[in-house]
Amino acid sequence: MSGSVQEIRLVPGEVDLATLRTIYQSKVTLTLADDARAAIARAHETVDAIVASGNVVYGINTGFGKLAQTQIPSARLAELQRNLVLSHSVGLGDLLPDNVARLVVATKIISLARGHSGVRIELIEALLALFNAGVMPCIPEKGSVGASGDLAPLAHLSLMLLGEGQVRVDGELIPATEGLARVGLQPIVLGPKEGLALLNGTQVSNALALRGLFEAENLFAAGLMAGALSLEAIKGSVKPYDARIHEARGQVGQINVAAAVSSLLAGSEILGSHTHCGRVQDPYSIRCVPQVMGACLDNLSHAARVLQIEANAASDNPLVFSDSGDVISGGNFHAEPVAFAADILALAIAEIGAISERRLALLLDTGLSGLPPFLVNDGGVNSGFMIAQVTAAALASENKSLAHPGSVDSLPTSANQEDHVSMATYAARRLGSMCFNTAAVVGIEAMAAAQGIDFHRPLQSSPTLEQEMSRIREKVAFLDHDRLLAPDIESMRLWASAPAWPESLTALLPSQRKTVN
């Protein structure tokens, strides 16, 4: 690893969203706060004492799930833990990308280091060493119902500790034993409860939901930028952004969005050019940006709070309370909070795209926008943005289906022991496809809005929007006649996905605030 790689010190229970976003966005190294080590040691001593006493405690010397009543002799506890990992490694599908895998491993370390899991410090240090060396687990994306945690995906994470299967280093698949050897480790023999502690937990569903949050934040900022460009392109009214309107309602997100868009428009010549044009009301997709995007922001903020808490949670089972010596079986592995948060994010992502597509349609309708039909000269010979809007409509419509809540589904497993499940892993995983779709929609809108603004030259927009116009023109040229647009749309999808926005927009984003509220 390069000497310039950022080092992050994990304080279990106190890791914030900004830190998690850094782990997601870039390669970092992790260290563990010294205070955590004492709590880890005490919990492990409690587990050792139970094994030595011969007392029967679920998860330590029993079977699992429906087999919880089966006592396992001490001589077979290591075999029990190994079999648990192997039998649960049943995932399918594409492997989670490295940025998500980093979040999974980091949050598993945080959870184990809370001192309620009973594992050895050596196990956590092995995960730290592998993470810091860039050795990532191969975790298939499908196979979890988010009930007793993300059992199958986390089993695949655990395989690398056993030297089973493969790991990924810089995109290359290598044997897990080779990955261990790179950090000077031999395959680990799991102790009592360690396999169960690794497999129970919500780290995969939560990591996928965090990815959805971070990508949705980018799309939210891009959506506000595209909306401001569209307002300028149609010479829309800024009156609906008057702070008094939004204070009268009192919704925090709405108030903040109206202020942010107003700041984007400050100093615009285009606005000043139609002060007395007589326009009274714009369509809702322009006029109600504060109301719609403000509600989206409030949903992002709520989901962010839930996911930050979950990233710091002790979510395996049973939990060890070393101060009393109790080991208590509960259900912290049930990922319902994550499922709800993911569903809330899905609504916001879908709506960011839905209102963007409507603004795009408005731009192309000469009767509403006052711009050339389909934003191109010599119409008829040229179709302009006509079919780009069809693509946007297809993607926005696809998101409507994907936005159906995953949390309302449940299919019992484990002989009805796990009779209500969260489906959080799917709920969070589908956010990736939704973000892709919405990024394309918003990117197409911004490209069309830039086209519209160029029809108003030599009038200038605000300094902030002119700077964004320059960024857009670096990616796509003015459409003076029909050309192949697919590469331009992809470039603008990447524009909408990028974390590069004015401070007035980034200040709204939950992972970039000092506190999540």
Secondary structure as UniProt FT lines:
FT   TURN            3..4
FT   STRAND          6..10
FT   TURN            12..13
FT   HELIX           17..25
FT   STRAND          28..32
FT   HELIX           34..53
FT   TURN            58..60
FT   HELIX           65..67
FT   TURN            68..69
FT   HELIX           74..76
FT   HELIX           77..88
FT   STRAND          92..95
FT   HELIX           98..112
FT   TURN            113..116
FT   HELIX           121..132
FT   TURN            133..134
FT   STRAND          135..137
FT   STRAND          140..142
FT   HELIX           151..162
FT   STRAND          166..169
FT   TURN            170..171
FT   STRAND          172..175
FT   HELIX           176..182
FT   TURN            183..184
FT   TURN            192..193
FT   HELIX           194..199
FT   HELIX           203..233
FT   TURN            234..235
FT   HELIX           239..241
FT   HELIX           243..249
FT   HELIX           252..265
FT   TURN            266..267
FT   HELIX           269..272
FT   TURN            273..276
FT   HELIX           284..287
FT   HELIX           289..311
FT   STRAND          319..321
FT   TURN            322..325
FT   STRAND          326..328
FT   TURN            332..333
FT   HELIX           336..364
FT   HELIX           366..369
FT   HELIX           373..375
FT   TURN            380..381
FT   TURN            384..385
FT   HELIX           386..402
FT   TURN            407..408
FT   TURN            414..417
FT   HELIX           424..454
FT   TURN            455..458
FT   HELIX           463..475
FT   HELIX           486..497
FT   HELIX           503..506
FT   TURN            507..508
FT   HELIX           510..512
//
